[in-house]
Amino acid sequence: MRVSCQYRLKPNKEQIAKIEKWLELLRCQYNYLLGQRFNWWETHRTAINSCPLICHLPELSDRPTYFSQKQRLTQLKKDRPWYKEVQSQVLQDCVKRVDLAFQRWLKGDKNGKKSGKPRFKGKGRYRTILFPQVKLDCVEDNHITLPKFGAIQFTKHRPIPDGFKIKTAQITRKADGYYLTLSLEDPSVPETTIDIIPTSENTLGIDLGLKDFLVTSEGEKVEIPQFYRKGQDRLKKLQQKVSRRQKGSKRYQKAVKQLGKHHQKVARQRKDFHFNTIKSILSKGDVIAHEKLNIKGLARTKLAKSIYDAGWGTFLSRLAVKAENAGQLIVEVNPKNTSQNCSGCGRKVPKKLSERIHNCPHCGLSIDRDQNAAINIKNLAVGMNVSSKAQSRTEAKAGAAEKPRGCRLGSPQTFIRPVHSHRVAIECG
């Protein structure tokens, strides 16, 4: 089992200067290694037999890989002696980041999902220093001993759990200072799987929205806080202040820092709201069902700002982690017609987005639109087919007869999120 804990770091002036120097050196090295990858890809991505008749054939060279770029770090320290100050494993982690960013762009991750084209990092954009290996006894009281840094003081607001070993340490620069993230592992905890069968009694359906943050199948509503929209006036003034400063001056840097602190405050408010909501939801059911939303697709619409302000994607990922820690199950269902179908009779009742009350002309059910969707989500997670509920066999046969020949009837409705207990991550503030 692996968890992570974050602490506030309190380095002295010399240590701050060294951290900033390391970050700048790592940023330059990251851009150099990424440039090597792009140069090779631009000149070798087309096969020789696919080139036009008249073209420039570049000199063939070996493809830069993680291991080849890693081997060149020894020559790097000879050519540029100032890189000797940076620990070797920290430089190797920089090579690993370049390789990971480039491979996710070309091939995608393990699920085949590709990322955008990696970008060169501007000044101040490289913010983390990762130490892949640290000593087991590196933490003493409120000090941690890191390679080439010595003892650095940090605010130990919570003790390290018993039985956990420190695997990695990471220094992160944020708007309000520096933070230490420790990755802890407990090898005595075996990997377990959660085998809970969703039933009507132990399942809770939730429907995410923008009018209310979420509505449960029991009718409870959680109001949406809109932290970003509430702070837009302050944000506008800070952005105007940044634009009026001369770029690179001390007053410009001060204004940028104030702007960063404002964004950080909004992010922390949203994070606290998410965890408080998750705690209340997990106390009401062993199985939590929600829609499998295409958040990126929805964010391309006019509702982009509201969707990002609500933080649906972050909320669902945090919900999955916390549910796994609590031994509970998260079930994703197909969102098709969950808000249009009636939760009482199962018939489709078309309605516009502005209609917030679900009135069924067939069974007479009158209920809040979002609660009706949450009940449908719950029924899908349990295994009920909400689109054919309470329909007679005659109507079902008539619908099948109208279906064009060769079309498949029915589609998978439920997606159970896979559980990987060795990837557990606890965010500690």
C-alpha positions in Angstrom: 0.0 0.0 0.0 1.3 3.4 -0.9 0.2 6.8 0.3 1.6 10.4 0.1 1.7 13.1 2.7 2.5 16.8 2.1 4.2 19.1 4.6 5.1 22.8 4.5 8.9 23.2 4.0 10.9 25.9 5.8 14.3 26.2 4.1 16.8 28.9 5.0 18.1 31.5 2.5 21.0 29.3 1.3 18.7 26.3 0.8 16.2 28.5 -1.1 19.0 29.8 -3.4 20.1 26.2 -4.1 16.5 25.0 -4.8 16.0 27.9 -7.3 19.4 27.1 -8.9 18.6 23.4 -9.3 15.1 24.2 -10.7 16.6 26.5 -13.4 19.3 23.9 -14.3 16.7 21.2 -14.6 14.5 23.4 -16.7 17.3 24.0 -19.2 18.2 20.3 -19.3 14.5 19.4 -19.8 14.2 21.8 -22.8 17.5 20.5 -24.3 16.5 16.8 -24.1 13.0 17.6 -25.4 14.6 19.5 -28.3 16.7 16.5 -29.2 13.5 14.4 -29.4 11.8 16.9 -31.6 14.7 17.2 -33.9 15.0 13.5 -34.5 11.2 13.1 -34.9 11.0 15.9 -37.5 13.8 14.5 -39.6 13.1 10.7 -39.3 9.3 10.4 -39.0 8.9 9.9 -42.8 10.3 6.7 -44.2 12.9 6.9 -47.0 10.7 5.2 -49.5 7.9 7.7 -48.8 10.0 10.8 -49.5 9.3 13.0 -52.6 11.6 12.7 -55.5 13.5 16.0 -54.7 14.1 16.5 -51.0 16.9 16.8 -48.5 17.9 13.5 -46.9 19.2 14.1 -43.4 22.0 12.1 -41.9 20.7 9.0 -40.2 21.1 9.0 -36.4 20.1 6.9 -33.5 16.8 7.6 -32.0 17.1 9.4 -28.6 15.7 7.1 -25.9 15.5 7.1 -22.1 18.6 5.0 -21.8 20.7 6.8 -24.4 19.9 10.3 -23.0 20.6 8.9 -19.5 24.0 7.7 -20.5 24.9 11.2 -21.8 24.6 12.7 -18.3 28.2 11.8 -17.5 29.4 13.7 -20.5 27.1 16.6 -19.6 28.9 17.0 -16.3 32.2 17.1 -18.0 31.1 19.7 -20.6 29.2 21.8 -18.1 30.8 21.4 -14.6 28.0 23.4 -12.9 25.7 20.4 -13.4 27.8 18.5 -10.9 26.0 20.3 -8.1 22.7 18.5 -9.0 22.4 15.0 -7.7 22.6 12.3 -10.3 19.3 10.7 -9.6 17.5 14.1 -9.8 19.0 14.5 -13.3 17.9 11.0 -14.2 14.3 11.9 -13.1 14.4 14.8 -15.5 15.2 12.4 -18.4 12.4 10.2 -17.3 9.9 13.1 -17.4 10.9 14.0 -21.0 10.6 10.3 -22.1 7.1 10.0 -20.4 5.8 13.3 -21.9 7.0 12.3 -25.4 5.7 8.7 -25.3 2.3 9.9 -24.1 2.1 12.2 -27.0 3.0 9.6 -29.6 1.7 6.3 -28.2 -0.5 7.3 -25.3 -0.7 5.9 -21.8 -1.5 2.2 -20.8 -5.1 2.8 -21.8 -4.2 4.2 -25.2 -5.2 7.8 -24.3 -2.9 10.3 -25.9 -1.8 13.6 -24.4 -1.0 16.9 -26.1 2.3 17.8 -27.7 4.8 18.5 -24.9 5.9 22.1 -24.7 9.2 23.7 -23.7 9.1 25.1 -20.2 9.5 28.8 -19.7 11.3 30.5 -16.8 9.7 29.5 -13.6 7.7 26.6 -15.1 9.8 23.8 -13.7 8.6 23.5 -10.2 9.5 20.1 -8.7 12.7 18.3 -7.6 12.2 14.6 -7.1 14.6 12.4 -5.0 13.9 8.8 -6.1 15.8 7.4 -3.1 16.3 8.7 0.4 17.6 7.1 3.6 15.1 5.3 5.8 16.1 7.5 8.8 16.1 10.8 6.9 13.3 12.3 9.0 14.2 13.3 12.6 11.6 15.3 14.5 10.8 18.2 12.2 13.9 18.0 9.9 14.5 15.9 6.8 18.0 15.2 5.4 18.1 15.3 1.6 21.2 14.6 -0.6 23.4 17.7 -1.1 20.9 19.8 0.9 21.5 18.6 4.4 18.8 19.0 7.1 15.8 21.1 6.1 13.1 22.1 8.5 9.5 21.4 7.8 6.2 21.7 9.6 5.3 18.2 10.8 1.6 18.7 11.3 1.0 15.0 11.4 3.3 12.0 12.2 4.4 9.5 9.7 2.2 6.4 10.1 3.8 3.4 11.9 5.1 0.7 9.5 5.4 3.0 6.5 8.8 3.5 4.8 9.8 6.6 2.9 10.3 5.7 -0.7 10.7 9.1 -2.4 10.8 12.8 -1.4 9.8 15.7 -3.6 10.3 19.5 -3.2 7.6 21.5 -4.9 7.6 25.3 -5.4 4.1 26.9 -5.0 2.8 30.4 -4.9 3.1 30.7 -1.2 6.3 28.8 -0.6 7.9 25.4 -0.8 6.3 22.0 0.1 7.7 18.6 0.8 5.8 15.5 -0.5 6.7 12.1 1.0 5.7 8.9 -0.7 5.2 6.2 1.9 4.8 2.5 1.4 3.6 -0.3 3.8 4.6 -3.7 2.4 2.7 -5.5 5.1 -0.7 -4.5 3.6 -1.6 -6.9 0.8 -3.4 -6.0 -2.3 -7.1 -6.6 -1.9 -10.1 -6.4 -4.2 -13.5 -5.1 -3.2 -16.3 -7.6 -3.9 -19.5 -5.8 -3.1 -22.7 -6.6 -5.0 -24.8 -3.5 -5.7 -28.3 -3.8 -4.4 -31.2 -1.4 -3.9 -30.3 -1.0 -0.2 -26.6 -0.4 -0.3 -26.4 1.7 -3.5 -26.6 5.5 -3.7 -27.0 7.3 -7.1 -25.6 10.8 -7.6 -26.2 13.2 -10.5 -23.7 15.9 -11.1 -25.0 19.3 -12.3 -24.4 23.0 -12.5 -27.5 24.2 -10.9 -26.7 22.0 -7.9 -23.3 20.4 -7.5 -25.0 17.0 -7.1 -28.3 15.5 -6.2 -28.6 12.0 -4.6 -31.2 9.4 -5.3 -32.6 10.1 -1.9 -33.4 13.7 -2.8 -30.6 15.4 -0.9 -28.9 18.4 -2.7 -25.5 19.9 -2.4 -25.3 23.5 -3.5 -22.6 24.5 -6.0 -20.1 27.0 -4.4 -18.7 28.6 -7.6 -15.5 29.7 -5.9 -13.9 30.9 -9.2 -16.9 33.0 -10.3 -17.1 34.6 -6.8 -13.5 35.7 -7.1 -13.6 36.9 -10.6 -13.6 40.6 -9.6 -10.5 40.2 -7.6 -8.9 38.1 -10.3 -9.7 40.8 -12.9 -7.9 43.5 -10.8 -4.9 41.3 -10.3 -4.6 40.5 -14.0 -4.8 44.2 -14.8 -2.0 44.9 -12.3 0.2 42.2 -14.0 -0.5 43.6 -17.5 0.5 47.2 -16.4 3.8 46.2 -15.0 7.0 46.0 -17.0 7.8 42.4 -17.7 10.8 41.1 -15.7 10.7 43.9 -13.1 10.4 43.4 -9.3 6.9 44.9 -9.3 5.9 42.6 -12.1 7.1 39.5 -10.1 5.3 40.8 -7.1 2.0 41.1 -9.1 2.5 37.6 -10.6 2.9 36.2 -7.1 -0.3 37.8 -5.9 -2.1 36.4 -8.9 -0.8 33.0 -8.2 -1.8 33.1 -4.6 -5.4 34.0 -5.6 -5.6 31.0 -8.0 -4.1 28.8 -5.2 -6.8 30.0 -2.8 -9.6 29.1 -5.2 -8.0 25.7 -5.7 -7.8 25.0 -2.0 -11.3 26.1 -1.4 -12.5 23.7 -4.1 -10.4 20.9 -2.7 -11.8 21.4 0.8 -15.4 21.4 -0.6 -14.7 18.2 -2.5 -13.4 16.3 0.5 -16.2 17.4 2.7 -18.8 16.4 0.1 -17.1 13.0 -0.4 -17.1 12.3 3.3 -20.9 12.9 3.6 -21.6 10.8 0.4 -19.5 7.8 1.5 -21.4 7.6 4.8 -24.7 7.0 3.1 -24.0 3.9 0.9 -21.5 1.1 0.3 -21.8 1.5 -3.5 -21.8 5.0 -5.1 -23.0 5.2 -8.7 -22.5 8.1 -11.1 -22.5 8.8 -14.8 -19.5 8.2 -17.0 -19.2 11.7 -18.2 -17.2 13.0 -21.2 -16.0 16.0 -19.3 -13.5 17.2 -22.0 -16.3 17.1 -24.5 -18.6 19.1 -22.3 -15.8 21.6 -21.6 -15.8 22.5 -25.3 -19.3 24.0 -25.0 -20.4 27.4 -23.6 -20.5 25.8 -20.1 -16.7 25.4 -20.0 -16.1 27.9 -17.3 -18.9 26.5 -15.0 -17.7 22.9 -15.5 -14.1 23.7 -14.7 -15.2 25.8 -11.7 -17.2 22.8 -10.4 -14.2 20.5 -10.9 -16.1 17.4 -11.9 -13.1 15.4 -13.0 -11.1 16.1 -9.9 -14.1 15.3 -7.7 -14.7 11.9 -9.3 -11.0 10.9 -9.1 -10.9 11.9 -5.4 -14.1 10.0 -4.8 -12.6 6.9 -6.3 -9.5 7.1 -4.1 -11.4 7.7 -0.9 -14.0 5.0 -1.6 -11.1 2.5 -2.2 -9.6 3.5 1.1 -12.9 2.9 2.9 -13.5 -0.4 1.2 -16.4 0.9 -0.9 -17.3 0.5 -4.6 -17.6 3.1 -7.3 -19.8 2.2 -10.3 -19.9 4.2 -13.5 -23.1 3.9 -15.7 -24.0 5.0 -19.2 -25.4 8.5 -19.1 -27.7 7.9 -22.1 -31.3 9.1 -21.4 -30.8 9.1 -17.6 -32.5 12.5 -17.4 -35.1 11.8 -20.1 -36.4 8.4 -18.9 -39.0 8.3 -16.1 -37.7 6.6 -12.9 -41.3 5.4 -12.1 -42.4 3.7 -15.4 -39.3 3.7 -17.5 -40.8 5.5 -20.4 -39.0 8.3 -22.2 -40.3 11.8 -21.4 -38.5 14.4 -23.6 -37.8 17.7 -21.9 -35.6 20.7 -22.5 -32.7 21.6 -20.3 -34.6 24.6 -18.9 -37.4 22.3 -17.5 -36.2 21.4 -14.0 -39.3 19.3 -13.0 -39.9 15.9 -14.4 -43.6 15.4 -15.1 -44.5 11.9 -16.5 -47.8 11.9 -18.5 -47.9 8.1 -18.3 -47.6 7.3 -14.6 -48.2 10.8 -13.2 -44.8 11.0 -11.4 -43.7 14.6 -10.6 -40.2 14.9 -9.2 -37.1 17.0 -9.5 -35.3 16.5 -12.8 -31.9 15.8 -11.2 -33.4 13.4 -8.5 -35.1 11.5 -11.3 -31.7 11.1 -13.1 -30.0 10.0 -9.8 -32.7 7.3 -9.3 -32.1 6.1 -12.9 -28.4 6.0 -12.3 -28.9 3.9 -9.2 -31.2 1.5 -11.0 -28.6 1.1 -13.8 -25.9 0.3 -11.2 -28.1 -2.3 -9.5 -28.9 -3.9 -12.8 -32.3 -2.7 -13.7 -33.0 -1.7 -17.4 -34.6 1.7 -16.9 -35.6 2.0 -20.6 -37.8 -1.1 -20.5 -39.1 -1.0 -16.9 -42.9 -1.5 -16.5 -43.4 -2.2 -20.3 -45.4 -5.1 -21.5 -44.1 -7.8 -23.7 -46.3 -6.7 -26.5 -44.7 -3.2 -26.5 -41.3 -4.7 -26.3 -42.0 -7.0 -29.3 -43.5 -4.1 -31.3 -40.4 -2.0 -30.6 -38.2 -4.9 -31.7 -40.2 -5.3 -34.9 -39.7 -1.6 -35.8 -35.9 -2.0 -35.4 -34.0 -2.2 -38.7 -32.6 -5.7 -39.5 -29.0 -6.1 -38.5 -29.1 -3.6 -35.6 -28.1 -4.8 -32.2 -30.5 -4.3 -29.3 -29.2 -3.2 -26.0 -25.8 -2.0 -24.9 -23.6 -2.2 -21.8 -25.0 0.2 -19.3 -22.7 -0.3 -16.3 -18.9 0.3 -16.0 -17.3 -0.7 -12.7 -14.1 1.2 -12.0 -11.2 -1.1 -11.5 -9.6 -1.2 -8.1 -5.9 -1.0 -7.6 -5.1 -0.8 -4.0 -1.3 -0.3 -4.6 -2.1 3.2 -6.2 -3.8 4.7 -3.2 -2.9 8.4 -2.7 -4.0 10.4 0.3 -3.8 14.2 0.0 -2.8 15.7 3.3 -2.8 19.5 3.7 
